[in-house]
Amino acid sequence: MIYMSFFIGLILICKGGDWFVDAASKLSEILGIPKYVIGATIVSFATTMPEIIVSVAAALDGHSAMAIGNAVGSVSANTGIILALSLFFLPVAIKREEYLFKNSLYIGTLLLLLISFKDRIFDRADCLLLLLAGILFLVENVKNAVCKKEVSNSKRKKEDMILHKKIQAGKNGEKKVKNKRSKWKEKQSSIWETFFWFCIGAVCIVAGSELLVHSACKIAEILHISEDIISVTIVAMGTSLPELVTTVTAILKKESSLSVGNIIGANMIDSAFILPICTLLSGEKLPVSLQMAQIDMPLCILISVLALLPMLIRQKIKRRDGILVFSIYAGYLLYICWAI
């Protein structure tokens, strides 16, 4: 029954996260926030919602080991499994300038985490630089989105001018008056419907996170293993399912940039935002285990560097990069299982 609770909690979080993010995006659009800003900010958090909620719930319940383990373990799982799959199935040439800033910022954020773990305590003082890195990432996303929008607008400029000439003043006047009220009513209806799904998604996320954290702790007790291990393996892999789905979809569509960019973005948000949010909301210092400081976090940095550095140096993704990253991560999992 406890295993069933774990999977039900996971399903509630993933599905609730979809509803919550979709509704948040629609509400923002209704309120007049540009789509490119929504895509660069709210949607960036879409696939990482399970990791954020589970870690926050664990921290608030006093399970700091699970909060930290899920945050770091999700980054490792995203890199060692999902990014490795993308590197293996989509070996292509890339442009260094597209990834240089974000990859450098991401690796720098992981190094900041490693440094903050050295004293075996994560507190509010450690949050500042991580949050700054996360904000820089979001700002860069918005800048990229603005640039893409400007390029798109310039391409459509001629079409818009032609269309504008065809629409004469007064020609559509009556139609606009007739449609004005109906559009207003549709907008009001859309707001309430969207707000309903926003609330449903939030409830599912909260309920699912409580269920998952509680059942994961019970599973750890039953199997006589630490929360550290259960969080960096089972919980982390479970909350990484949204990233897996989006990456598999990108692989099937042969969208290499989309799959790599999705994982880098998810990992950046996981590493820059989760632990600061947990610390600030709980108001407590998070103790860091010896295994996390000396094994889990260094491993996370190692596979991230091995996955991302080659594409910046030779501007090409090769299958062997994916094989190497996956092999190291698999060896890490075997070591953990052996050490239990």
FENVENZI-V883346 format. One record per residue. PSI is psi in whole degrees, 0 to 359 (* if undefined). Layout:
[[PSI] [PSI]]
//
This chain:
[[323] [327] [323] [319] [322] [312] [325] [317] [319] [317] [317] [318] [312] [313] [317] [322] [320] [310] [316] [311] [318] [315] [319] [320] [317] [318] [318] [321] [318] [323] [0] [9] [129] [145] [322] [330] [320] [313] [325] [346] [289] [311] [334] [332] [354] [303] [346] [0] [315] [316] [316] [310] [316] [316] [319] [315] [318] [317] [318] [332] [0] [9] [71] [326] [321] [323] [311] [317] [320] [320] [308] [319] [325] [320] [317] [317] [318] [319] [310] [334] [300] [311] [325] [320] [316] [317] [324] [316] [342] [63] [107] [168] [145] [167] [123] [320] [337] [334] [346] [306] [311] [319] [317] [318] [320] [310] [320] [322] [319] [321] [323] [319] [315] [316] [319] [338] [348] [323] [7] [20] [133] [116] [188] [329] [332] [348] [326] [303] [324] [314] [322] [317] [318] [319] [320] [321] [314] [320] [318] [321] [314] [317] [316] [319] [320] [317] [316] [322] [321] [319] [317] [319] [321] [326] [329] [0] [314] [319] [320] [322] [319] [316] [322] [322] [328] [334] [100] [152] [129] [344] [321] [12] [310] [320] [320] [319] [318] [324] [348] [310] [318] [322] [322] [318] [319] [321] [316] [316] [319] [322] [313] [320] [317] [319] [325] [311] [331] [314] [318] [316] [318] [318] [316] [320] [312] [312] [316] [321] [319] [317] [317] [315] [315] [313] [324] [320] [320] [319] [319] [320] [316] [317] [358] [45] [160] [159] [331] [309] [316] [327] [323] [353] [276] [309] [314] [316] [322] [314] [350] [3] [319] [320] [322] [316] [312] [326] [318] [319] [316] [322] [315] [328] [1] [42] [83] [313] [322] [315] [314] [316] [323] [316] [318] [317] [315] [316] [322] [316] [319] [314] [331] [331] [325] [304] [320] [319] [315] [315] [315] [322] [321] [334] [13] [155] [141] [114] [137] [128] [160] [320] [318] [316] [326] [342] [300] [311] [315] [322] [318] [316] [318] [308] [331] [316] [316] [330] [323] [328] [316] [323] [335] [328] [307] [359] [39] [140] [128] [153] [323] [333] [316] [319] [316] [312] [315] [320] [317] [318] [319] [319] [322] [316] [320] [321] [317] [315] [321] [327] [347] [*]]
//
